[in-house]
Amino acid sequence: MTTSSIASPDVDAEHEQNKTPVSFLGPFCTYSHQATLLAFPDTSKWVLEPTSTIKEVFDRVQSGAAPYGVVPFENSTHGVVTFTLDGLADRAGEYPDICVCGEIYLDVHHFLLGRRPPSSSPESEQRSSGRGGEENPKGVPLASLSHIRRVYSHPQAFGQTARFQAKYLQPLGIEFIDVSSTSRAAQLAAADPKGESAAIASELAGREAGLDVLARWVEDREDNTTRFFVIRRKETTEGGYPPPEEEGKRYKSLVSFTVPHRQPGALANVLDCFRRRELNLTSINSLPSLVAPFQYLFFVEFEGGREDDHEGRISGVLEDLEKVAERWRWLGSWRRKR
Ligand SMILES: O=C(O)C(=O)C[C@]1(C(=O)O)C=C[C@@H](O)C=C1
């Protein structure tokens, strides 16, 4: 993917009107943008609309302003993305019509981006051996960082690069500043006239902002991957997502529920419904229910979908849930990608 193909979409207004909007956390070149392009690659059909927050993606999908949205759900290194879990939890009743209809996996490699120190030239860049031992090493600074005073990034990206920060940034007394996305972080670093700011963001975001690469592949693990959900309003078929596919017909589904708080074994009873129907669980998450302190809303994701429920196991488990959960909500099923 080149920066020009991703960051300078076709802006012919008349053309855009005939396309179906898809919302994602912007500005352009965020990881969310890159994931959105994987699921909605046909730019003659979809218009990709950046938002400032993940909440705004939920807002636009619920209101119908955008039939689809793409939101990061979990990262293989740092875990669940709480902003997205918040939207799916819908504890204020704002998103009654939102469900999940797809998933996307994106390999995430973070870069430290900023301005090279004034005295440095590419030739004088440090060439010490990093991961892999190649000429342009991974996970180590490529130039002195002594002029950097602050680093901007999204909290998830900070969480995925803790080892690099501890080894190379914290000893310099650098300040870490959370911002709404990694591309926003790159913009803020680029706007610093003194060149004392850096960002942890994608290579694309750095190129788009005109920043130098100060270190590449600074994530704690090379297999760092983020899984995104495609969300839509229930019943939306606009634009025909997901496209019909020959393969990949296996499904996953998501439900949320609360359990009677004072009843011993109440959570085990719900999980047992899935065991008895031989439905394999793929993730479990929880958030405070906000009904009373220390009561939780749970999310269970499992293999199988309403679309391929030939043996009635999904409809069966939902009937069982009705009996043992206090409240529950169907959040959708989609074709699994891995
Ligand atoms: O800031 C971005 O680039 C995003 O798209 C957000 C986000 C996230 O919230 O997980 C997406 C993927 C990476 O895990 C880091 C950040």
The ligand as a Tripos MOL2 file, in Angstrom:
@<TRIPOS>MOLECULE
LIG
   16    16     1     0     0
SMALL
NO_CHARGES

@<TRIPOS>ATOM
      1 O1         -4.4310    4.6680   16.3910 O.co2     1 LIG1
      2 C1         -4.6350    3.9290   15.4130 C.2       1 LIG1
      3 O2         -3.9230    3.9090   14.4180 O.co2     1 LIG1
      4 C2         -5.7740    2.9960   15.4730 C.2       1 LIG1
      5 O3         -6.2830    2.6240   14.4490 O.2       1 LIG1
      6 C3         -6.2100    2.5040   16.8290 C.3       1 LIG1
      7 C4         -5.4890    1.2300   17.2720 C.3       1 LIG1
      8 C5         -6.2030    0.5900   18.5110 C.2       1 LIG1
      9 O4         -6.9980    1.2270   19.1840 O.co2     1 LIG1
     10 O5         -5.9050   -0.6010   18.7810 O.co2     1 LIG1
     11 C6         -5.5230    0.2310   16.1910 C.2       1 LIG1
     12 C7         -4.5320   -0.6660   16.0110 C.2       1 LIG1
     13 C8         -3.3300   -0.6900   16.8900 C.3       1 LIG1
     14 O6         -3.5590   -1.7300   17.8240 O.3       1 LIG1
     15 C9         -3.1510    0.5750   17.6350 C.2       1 LIG1
     16 C10        -4.1120    1.5110   17.7030 C.2       1 LIG1
@<TRIPOS>BOND
     1     1     2 2
     2     2     3 1
     3     2     4 1
     4     4     5 2
     5     4     6 1
     6     6     7 1
     7     7     8 1
     8     7    11 1
     9     7    16 1
    10     8     9 2
    11     8    10 1
    12    11    12 2
    13    12    13 1
    14    13    14 1
    15    13    15 1
    16    15    16 2
@<TRIPOS>SUBSTRUCTURE
     1 LIG1         1 GROUP 0 **** ****
